[in-house]
Amino acid sequence: MSHFQDVISFINDRMPLVYVFLSGIGFSLQTLFIKLLSEQGFHGSFYCVFTRGILQITIVSIFIYFDEERRKGTAPNLFGNTWWIKWILFLRSFTGFGSIACAFFIC
């Protein structure tokens, strides 16, 4: 294996961490903008967060549905190998969204 392939493999193995990092940055920017708007008298923070969540699940679902590797069956299993793992991931995403939305609802 060449050095270039080693570097590509190293980067690909760590892409989930990059995605988590970018998600954290995105959430921080969302919080900043909502707080700045709230200081100006905006009272729709919960609706902004709710709409973002709906758009996020819609866009992600479209990307997953049209993924060619997933359709061919060659893509890695993103949601776990068992129904238990899939259920836990679903609950984690659902409760995570609910807790974030409620945090903005209280503000």
C-alpha positions in Angstrom: 0.0 0.0 0.0 1.4 3.4 -0.9 1.8 6.3 1.4 -1.0 8.2 -0.4 -3.4 5.3 0.2 -2.4 5.2 3.8 -3.2 8.9 4.2 -6.5 8.5 2.4 -7.4 5.5 4.7 -6.4 7.5 7.8 -8.6 10.4 6.7 -11.6 8.2 5.8 -11.4 6.4 9.1 -11.7 9.7 11.0 -14.5 11.3 8.9 -17.2 10.5 11.5 -15.2 12.6 14.0 -15.0 15.4 11.5 -18.8 15.2 11.0 -19.4 15.3 14.8 -17.0 18.3 15.0 -18.9 20.1 12.2 -22.2 19.3 13.8 -21.0 20.9 17.1 -19.9 24.0 15.2 -23.2 24.2 13.4 -25.2 23.9 16.7 -23.0 26.5 18.3 -23.7 28.9 15.4 -27.4 28.2 15.6 -27.4 28.9 19.3 -25.5 32.2 18.7 -27.9 33.4 16.0 -31.0 32.5 18.0 -29.6 34.2 21.1 -28.7 37.3 19.1 -32.2 37.4 17.6 -33.8 36.9 21.0 -31.9 39.9 22.3 -33.5 41.9 19.5 -37.0 40.9 20.6 -37.5 37.8 18.4 -39.8 35.2 20.1 -39.7 32.4 17.6 -36.6 30.5 18.7 -38.5 27.2 19.3 -40.0 27.4 15.8 -36.6 28.0 14.2 -35.1 25.0 16.0 -38.1 22.8 15.2 -37.9 23.8 11.5 -34.2 23.1 11.4 -34.8 19.6 12.8 -37.5 18.9 10.2 -35.3 20.2 7.4 -32.3 18.2 8.7 -34.2 14.9 8.8 -35.7 15.5 5.4 -32.3 16.3 3.8 -30.5 13.4 5.5 -33.3 11.0 4.5 -33.0 12.2 0.8 -29.2 11.6 0.9 -29.6 8.2 2.4 -32.3 7.2 0.0 -30.4 8.2 -3.1 -27.1 6.8 -2.0 -25.9 4.5 -4.8 -23.7 2.4 -2.5 -26.6 1.8 -0.2 -28.8 0.8 -3.0 -26.2 -1.7 -4.3 -25.7 -3.1 -0.8 -22.0 -2.2 -0.7 -22.3 0.8 1.7 -21.2 0.3 5.3 -24.1 -0.2 7.7 -24.6 3.3 9.2 -27.3 2.4 11.6 -25.9 -0.7 13.3 -26.2 -4.4 12.6 -29.1 -5.3 14.9 -32.6 -3.9 15.6 -31.5 -3.0 19.1 -28.7 -0.7 17.9 -31.0 0.9 15.3 -33.7 1.5 18.0 -31.1 3.0 20.4 -29.8 5.3 17.7 -33.4 6.4 16.8 -34.2 7.0 20.5 -31.0 9.0 20.9 -31.7 11.2 18.0 -35.3 11.7 18.9 -34.6 12.6 22.6 -31.6 14.7 21.5 -33.8 16.7 19.2 -36.5 17.0 21.9 -34.1 18.2 24.5 -32.6 20.8 22.3 -36.0 22.0 21.1 -37.2 22.2 24.7 -34.1 24.1 25.7 -34.9 26.8 23.2 -38.6 26.7 24.1 -37.8 27.6 27.7 -35.6 30.6 26.6 
